[in-house]
């Protein structure tokens, strides 16, 4: 479908394990080559490399520990234990210490791969110290891809918080009552007809640019405000009868036919748009676009697993960055409404088939229903006992209805 292809071209997929597979392949090739060239000093080089890779982060962790213990032990850790909280937070957990200890023991037992052992220790300490220095200066800091992967994997993005807030603070509360509100609205507005079940869902607009207009008719003159649905009042956070409302719009197509539907923008996008214009937020336009797409993907995943909101919503991702069509919004809404109508399953009777010998006519009508069931079915079950004795098993005998065939 067309809009599914648009979403796949816009929304980023979750990152996979390809970097890990590439790293494993490179490590296997390198280790195999070194073992083939110099097998006698292979384990010594392995122990030395592990020490190089573990001592540097451990020294950098000690530098972080000094800051945390002097200025943040009470405010950030609330006086919690050093071993249980502060050391793991600084990267001084059990796994790096164990790896460094095992590598040091292996190097001591096998021997140094370099001819001069003092050169070996100088290399170890200088590499570890310079690693801690470059790490503190930000030269060896995580890349943007690594930071993005960490934030997405641990649900730490701004988009994740906004999506969960939008769901738990709004959609989870109002969507279960949407169908009743629409029914009450139609009872009071006889001229309003929602065409198909798709128009009875809440259409949530998510523009990629996060540029939201407070009145839809200001963006597209084919969209007209009709009326508001009956208010939904819920006791929330100490507020008695907090009011939630939805607006009904009439959307006109190119032939002048109108469709009624409940449409609104995803309000958290206003926060993303304002953050991108505040210098103190450190949130530029590229970051805003990425967060909008992550917001859409996260909200879609949340709603797909919500039993209360199922079949009561429709997310519409709008790629409005380079579109100058004055009726872009109405066309996008109508395209989704028509798609909803196509997805509805219409139960129609099967096509009539002529009865053939040895076949049954499955299209039962009131006229031939008597012939199919000449006697009414008893409402109470009866027990039927046969007086005949048990019969032996016999081979099936083929009987043909056509004369001349035996």
N, C-alpha and C positions, 0 to 999 in steps of 0.2 A: 504494500500500500504506500501511497505517496508520502503521507505525513510520517510514517514509520521510517522511510528512507531519510527524510529531513532530520528526524531526531537522531538517527545513527550518525549523520554527517556533522551534527552539532555537539551532542552530549558526549563528553569523554567517558571511555570505559574505565573501570577499575584497573589499576596496574597489576600485572601478573608476576610470574616467577622467572621471566626470561633473563634478567640480570644474574640471578643466582645460577641458572643453568649455564650461562656463558662463563661465569667465574669458575664453576666446577670443571668445565671443559678445559679452560686455560690452565688451571692448576694441575689437572691430570696430565696434560701434554708436557708442561714444564717439569713436573716431578719425574715423569717417565724419562724425559731427555737427560736430566741430571743424573738419575740413577744409572742410565746406560753409559754415560761418559765417565763418571767417577763413583763407582759403587762403594769403594772403601771409605770415603768420607761423606757419604750421603746422609747418614743419621746425624752426624755432627753439624752439617749445614742446616738440616731441618730444625734441630734444637736451637741453633743460633738465630735463625729467622724468626722462630716463635718468640724468643726472648726480645728480639728487636720490636716485634709487633705488639708485645704485651707490656714491656717496661715503659714505653712512651706514654700510652694511655694511663698507666698507673701513676707516673710522675705528674701528668696533667691533672689527674684526680686529686693528688695531694695539694696542688695549687688551688683547686676549687674548694677543697676541704678547709683550707685556711680562711677563705672568705666566709664560708657558711658557718663555721664555728664561732668566728669573731662577731659577726653582725646579724646572723639570721637564725641562730639556733632556737631562739624563743619565739620570734614572730612567724617564721615559716614552718618550723617543726614543733612548736609548742612544748619545748623541753623534752621531746621524745628521745629514746635511747640512741646512742651514737652508732652502735653496731647494727641496729635494726632498721634505721631510717636514714641517717646522714651519710654513712659510708656508701650504701647502694645508690643513693641519689647522686653522689659524686663519681660514680663509676668504679668504686672500689669494692665491688661485690665479690662473692666467693668464686665465681667462674674465672675472672681475669687473674686473681691471685693463685688459684689452683693451676691454671695453664702456665703461668710464669714459673711456679715452683717445680712443676714436672719438667718443663723445658730446661731449667737450670740443673736439675738432677741428672737429666739425660746428657747434658753437655759435660757435666763433671765426670760421669762414668765413661763416656766414649772418648772424650778428649776434644781439644780445640781443632777445628778444621784448618786454621791458619798456622803457619810454621812458628810464629811468635805469639805466645799466649797473651802478652801485654798488648799487642795490636788487636787481638780479639776483644779484650775488655775495653780498650779505648774506643773501638768501634761501637760496642754495645752502649756505653754510657753517653758518648757524643750523639749517637742517633736518638736515644731516648730523650736527652735534654733538648735537642733541637726540635724534636717532635712536639714536646710540651710548649716550647716557645712559639713555634709556628701555629700550633693549635690555639694558643691564647691570643695571638695577633689576628686570628681569623683567616689566615692563609690556607689552612687545611680544614676549614669549616665545612659543614655539609652543603651540598649543592642545592639548588632550587628544586630539582627533581626529588632529591632525598627528603627535603623538608615537606614537599607536597605529598610524597608517599607516606611519611610518618603522620602528617595531619589527617590525611584521608583514612589511613588504616586505624587510627585511634579516635576518629570522629572528633577532631579538634578544630575543624574549620569554622569560620563564621557561618557558612551556609548550613552546616549540620545543626548548630544551635538554633538558627532562625527557622529551619524546617521543623524541628521538633517543637519549638515554641508555637509555630503556626498550627501544627496538628493538635497538640495537647491543650492549647489555650483557645482554640477556635473551632477547627474542623471537627474534632472529636466530640465537641459539645453540640454543634448545630446540625451536622449532617443527618443524624438519626431522626430529627424532627422535620427534615426538609420536605418529605413526601406529604406529610400531614398539612404543612403550611401551604403547599401548592394546591392541595385538595380544597382547603378552606378558601384560598384565593379564587379558585375557579368557581366555587359556589357563589361568591359575591360579585364576580365579574363574568356574566354570561357571554359577553362578546370575546373573552379571552380563551383561546384554544391552543393548548400545547400540543404540537404535532409530533406524535411518536414519543417513545419513552426516553429517547436521548435528550429531548428538550426539558424533561423533568429532573434533570441532574444539574448540579451546580457547576457551571463552566468557569474554571479558574484560569485566568490569562497570566502567562509568564513570559513577558518580552525579554529578549536577550539583552537589550540595551538598558533594562531596568527603568526606562522612561515611562512613567505612569501619569495618565491624565485622570483627574478626579471626576470628569464627566465624559462618558464614552462618545456622546454625540459631538463633542468638540474635536475628536479625532476622525470621525467618519459620519457624514450626514445621512448615511443609510441606516444608522442606528438611532433609535428614539426611545427615551425613557417612557415607560408605561405607568408603573406604580410599584409600590413596595409590598412585599409579602407580609403577612401578619407577623408582628414581633414575637420573638422567642425570648422569654424571660427565665433566667436561671440565677439562682443564688450562687455568687462566686466571690471568694476571697473577702468575705465580710460585707459585700454589697448585696442587698436584698433586691431581687428582681432585676438583675443586670440585663439590659436589652441588647439583643442581637437581631440584626435585620438583613434582608437581602432585597435586591432590586430586580424588577422584571423589565426587560427591554424587548422592543420589537425591531427585528433585523429584516431589512428588505433586500431581496435579491435583484438581479438585473432585469427581471421580468415584472417587477412590482409586487411580487408575492411576499407576504410578511410572515415571519416566524417569531413566536414568543419564546423566550428563554430567560433563565436566571444567570446573569453574567457578573463577574467582578474580577478585579485584579488581585494577585497575591500581595497583600499589604506589606509583608517583610521586604519586598523589593524596594519600597520607599527608603528603608533603612540603608540598604546597600547603595542606593543612588546618592543619598545624603553623605554617607561615609566617603564616597569617592570624591566629594567636593570639599571635604574637610582636611586641611593639611596635617592636622594633629593625628588623624586616624591612620596615616601612612597607607592609604588604600587608593591606588590609582585605577585608571580605566581598565587596563588588562586584568588586574586582580578582580575587579568588579565583574567583568564578563565571566571569568572562570568561576567565581562564587555563585553567579546566577545559574550557570549550568549545573554546578554541584548541588545547588538548592533544588533544582528541578529533579535531578536524579535521586537525591535523598528523599524528597517528599513523595516521589512516585513509589519508591521502595517501602516507605512507611505505610502509605495508603493501601498498597496492594496486600499488606499483611493485616489490615484492620478490618475486622468483621463488622464493626459498627458503621463504617463508612463505605462499605462495598456497595457498588451500583448506585451511589448517590453523588458522584462527582465525575468530572472530566477535566484533566489537565491539558491545556493547550499551550504549547511552546511556540512563541512568535519570533521568527527570525526577522526582526524589523530594523536591522542595522543599515541595510542598503536598499530599502524598498521605499519608493516614492509614490506608490499607488495610493490615491486618496481613499480608496475603498478596500485597502488591504485588510483592515480589521474585520469588516463585515464578511468578506470572502473567506477569511480563515474560520470565523465562527460558523458560517453556513456549511463549509466543507466538513467540519467535524459533526455538525448536526446530520448532514446527509449520510456520513459514514456510519453514524449511530443507527440510522434507519435501515441501512443495508445489513448491519450486523444483527438486526432483530430477526428471529426465526418465525416465519409464518407457517402455522400448521394447516396444511391443505390436504384434502383427501387424495389418495393415490390415483393415478389415471386408470380408467376403466379397462379391464382386460376381458376378452372373450373367454368363456369357459370352454375348456378342451377336455376330452376324455381323460380321466385319471387326475384331473386338477380340480381345485376348489376356487370359487369366486370369493375373494377376500373382501370385496367392496360390499359390505352388508348395508342394505337400505331397509327402511321400515316395511317395504312390501315383501322382500324376500327373507326378512328376519324370522318370520313365522316358519318358513320352510326350513331354515337352518336350525331352528329350535322349536319343534312342534309342540313341546310340552314346557310349561314354565318350570324354572329351577326352584326346587324346594328350598325354603329359607332355613329349615332345620335339617341337620344331617341325619341320615338313616343308616342303619347297619344291615348289610345284605350278606346272608350266609348261603353258600352253595351246598346243595345236597349231594353233588357228585363227588366221587372220591378223587384222590390225586391221580393226575395223568402223567404218563411218561413223556419225555421230551421227544419231539419229532422234527425232522428236517422241514424247512419251509417249502411249500409247493407253490410254484408260479401259476397264476391263473390269468389268462388274457381275455380281454373283453372283445377282441376282434375275432370274427369267425374265420376259420381256415388256418388259424395258427395254433399249434399244439405244443 
